[in-house]
Amino acid sequence: MPKDVERTLRECFHPKEGKPNLRKVPLSTERARQHIDKAHSNLRAMKLMFDNDLFDWTIICGYYAMYHVVLASLLLASDFVLKIEEVLAQ
């Protein structure tokens, strides 16, 4: 891994000021499944929006479907996720 990436990741876990931007979480198939289910829900909403010519909301629903799939992937493939995932879970 390039040194800049290593330094950036280290600073995300151990910033000089403020709270860390990343936190370690255990691998979790259950939480990944919850994100996949949410992605499916967003895809259903996306189809409803598209069928009713609400194209701006179609894009938003599609974005969040992809977002939840990425979070599920991170929970299955890595031991850290972005801090924002913790905020959304509350």
Secondary structure by P-SEA (a helix, b strand, c coil): ccaaaaaaaaaaaccccccccbbbbcccaaaaaaaaaaaaaaaaaaaaaaaacaaaaaaaaaaaaaaaaaaaaaaaccccccaaaaaaac
